[in-house]
């Protein structure tokens, strides 16, 4: 990457209330440093006050999306950095040091950039992740209802507990239990119905979204892939062509063990933490169910078991195969 001498390099360390910045010239001379309030109008005024075209970099955080969208029209180039890799480069950590480190990495063309999805993809991704959050909350409510019944010594059918009709009959048949138990069970049931209805509405809206409908239908042609898996893949992967190899996408999904090699010694660590946790969860869940429905995936699972893998590692083998299929279909 070659920059003109007139370009400046701007490192940004983002926090909830303030953004520390460090601006340097191409020769490493300090141009400006300080902090700006984390508000859009203040950030726009800051960007407009720059005296030269700038290349900016910021760490990927919860707040990076709106900062990126605000600065993009003003920056010659704008990069978002991988947080774990940036953290590994800094021994001493404070806002001023972090901002200067980012500026120096940009200037040396060593900034560990990561992919930044377009605003419309990030918006839909936010909806899908919130839907997944509602599913988790509904499951917690179901477990809580079962816990309340066990605590009060009430017998129930485990397989029928969360059916609406059976739950109503169970409440009507309760005798000799404190009023608090009855009230908590009703409250828990209403929360379950609320979360379940809300997540279904969000899922239906995503399935019928014009930007996702055709792509999701194509991805569902892969055996073992349903609506949630297809939507999660489409929104978390965004552009499939940024992955040149199947191993790259498998690593991104957290389906590969970390490798430690020194000389002639090599060992495999547990699954790497540098992954997309949303894709990892969905693909592993799909891999646990798919062998029961798809013969070719059942063969993959069985072959892994015959090699001495336990069931969890065999499911990982199926998940890697699913990722390979999804990438091939998505690229087509």
N, C-alpha and C positions, 0 to 999 in steps of 0.2 A: 504494500500500500504506500503510495507516494503522495505527499501533501505539499501544497504550496507554502512558501515561507510565511505568507500572510495568515495562515490558519492558526487558531489557538485551540488548546485542548482543555476541556472542562470536565473535571471529576465531581460527581455529586454523591453525597452520602445522605440518604433520605430517612427522615424520622416523621413521626406523627405531626409534630408541631413546627418543625424547622428542617431546612435543608442546608447542610454545609457544602460549600463549593470551593474548588481550587482551580484557577485558570492559569495555564502556562503556555509559553510560546513554543515553537517547534525546536528551539535550541535549549529548552528547559528553564528559561528565565521566568520567574514568578511575575505574572501580570496582575492578578487579583485573587484575593481569598476572603472568606467570611461566611455569612449565613443569611438565608432569606426565609421568611415565613412560608410555611407549607400551605399557601393559598393560591388559587389559580391566578387571580389578578396580580398578586405580587410576583409570581413566577413569570407571567407574561411581561411585566415591567422589567424584570431582571434580564430576560432574554433580549428584549428590545434595546437595553442599555449596553449590550456588548459592542465593543469597538471594532471587532473583526469577525469574519466567519469562523464558526467554532464546530469542533467535533466533540460531542458530549458522551459520557458514559455514566451509567448508574447501576446499582446493584438491584437484582430482582427481589422485591419485597411485596408486602401486601399493598403498599401505596404506589408501586411503580407504574401501574396502568395509567392513571390519570396524569401523572407527571410526564410519562412518555408521550401521551396524546397532546399535552399542552405544549411541550417543547419541540415536537416533530416539525411544525411549520417553520421554525426559526433556525434549526440546526442544519449544518451541511451534512452531517452524519450523526445518527443517534444509536447507541448500542446499549443493550441490557446485559449485565454480567452474571455469570453463574455464581450464586452466593457461596457455595462450598469451596469452589476454586479460588475465589477472591479471599475468602477467610483463611485459606491455607497459605496465602502469600504474605499475610500480615501477622507479625509476631506481637507488636504492641498495637493496641486498638483504641483509637478515639476518633471523633468525627473529623478533625483536621488531618490526621494521618491517613485515614481511609480515603478522603477526598483527594489528597495529594497522590496516594498510591494509584488511584484510578486514572488521574491525569497522566502520570508517568507511564502507565501501561498503555494508554491510548497513544501517547507520543512515540513509544517504542514498537507499536503495532503488536503488542503482546496481550491485549485485553481479551479475557476468555468470554467471548460473546455467546449468548444463547438465543434461541428463536423467540421472537415476539409476535404473537398472533395478531391479526387485524382486529379492530374494535368490535366488529359484528360477531366474530368468532368468540371473542372473550365474553361478550354479552350472553350468547347462547350457552357457553361453557359455565358461566355463573349460574344460569338457571338449572342446568343439569346437575351441577354439584349441590345446589340447594335441594333439588329433588332427592338426591342420595342422602343428604342430611336428614330429610324428613323420614325416609325409610329407616334410617338408624334410630331416630327418635321413636318411631312407631314400634320397632322391635324392643326398645328399652321399656316402653309402656306395657307391652305384652309380658315381658319378663317380670315387671313390677306387679302386674295383676296376679300372676302365678305365685309370686313371692308372698303377697298379702294373703292369698288363700291358704298357702302352706303354713304361714305364721299363725293363722287363726284355727288351724286344724280342720279345714274344710276339704272334703273329698271332691274330686272333679275328674272328668275325662280329659286327659292331656291333649288328645288329637282334636277334640271338639271345643276346647275352651274358648277360642277366639272367633267362633261362629256366632253371629249376632243372636240367632234364635236360642241356641243353647245357653249363651251367657245370660239372656233375659230370664230363662227358666231357672237357671242356677240362683240368680238374685232373688227370685220369688220364693224359692224353696229354702232360703237361709232362715234358720231359727236359732235363737239363743246366741247370736253373735252381737258384738257391740255395734252401735249405730255408726261409729267411725269407720268400721270395716266396710259396711254397706255404702257409705258415702264415698270412701276412697275408691272402691271398685267402680262406682258409677262415673266418678271423675276420670279414672284411668280409661274406662271404656270410651267415654266421649273424646278423650285425647287421641286414642287409637283411631277412631273414625275420622277425626279432623285431619290427622297427619296422612292417613291413607287416602282420603279424598283429595287432599291438596297435592300429594305426589302424583296421583293419577292424572289430575288436570295438567300439571306441568309436563308430564311425559307425553300426554296426548298432543299438547301444543307443540312440543319439539318434533314429534313424529310427523306432524302435518305442516311443519315449517317449510316454506318453499326452497330455502337454501340447503335443506338437509334431506328432503324426502327422497329424491332420486338416488343420492349417494348412499343413504341408509338401506334402501331397497337392494342396491347392488351388493352391499356388504352382507346382507342377510342371505344371499345365495350361498355363502360359505356354511357348510354344515356345522351345527352347534352354535350359531350366532343368532341372537334374538335382537329385539328392539334396543334394549339397554346397552348391550355390548356394541352394537353397530353405532349408536349415537355417541357413546363414550369414545370409541375409536375415532370417529370422524371429527369430534370437537377437540380431543386431546392431541391427536396427531396433527391436525390442521392440514398441512401440505405433505403428502406422503413422499414426494420426490426429494425432500431434504434428507431422506435416508437412502444411501447408496447401496447398502447391503442388508440382508435379513438380520445378520448379527447385530447391526447397529440398532434396529428397531427393537430387537429382543432385549438388548441392554437398556434401552430407553424405558422399556416396560418393566424393568426390574426382574427379568426372568433368567438372568445369568449370575453366576457366583463371581465375586471379586477375585482377581488373579494376583498372586504374589510370587514373583520369580526372582531368583538371585543365583547367578551362575548356572549350575546344573540342577539346582533345587527348585521345585515348583509345587505350590500347594494352592488349593482352592478354599477361599473363605466363604462364610454364609452369603446370602443374596446381598448384592450391593445396595447401599442406602441412597445412592445417586440414581434415582429413578422417578418415574411418574407414578405416584402411589395410587392414583385413581384408576389408571389403566391396569396396573399390577393386580389390584383387588378384583376388578371385573373379569379379567382374563383368567385368573386362577379359579374364580367361582364358576365361570363358564366351562373350564377344563375339568372340573369335578363332575359336572352334569353331562357334558357332551359325549363321553364314551358310552353312556347308557343308551344314546339315541343314534349315534353315528358309527357305522362299522369301521370305517378307516381310522377314526380316532380311537376306537376301542382297540384296534390292532397296535397303534402307537403306545397306548397305555399298557397293554399286555407285554409288548416287547421290552418296555422299560422295566416291568416287574421281573421278567425273565433274566434281565441283566443284573439283578440283585438290588434294584432300587426299591425303597419303601414307597408307600402309596402317595406320600406328599411329593417326592421327587418324580414319580411317574406322572402325577398331575402337572408338574412343571414341564415335563416333556411334551405333554398334550398342549399346554398353554403356548409353548414355543412354536409348535406346529400351527396352532391357530393364528399366532402373530404372523407367521410366514404366509399363510393363506390370505389373511386380511390385507397384508401389504401388496401381494401380487394382484389381488382383485382391485384394490384401491388405485394402484398405479395404472391399471388397464383403463 
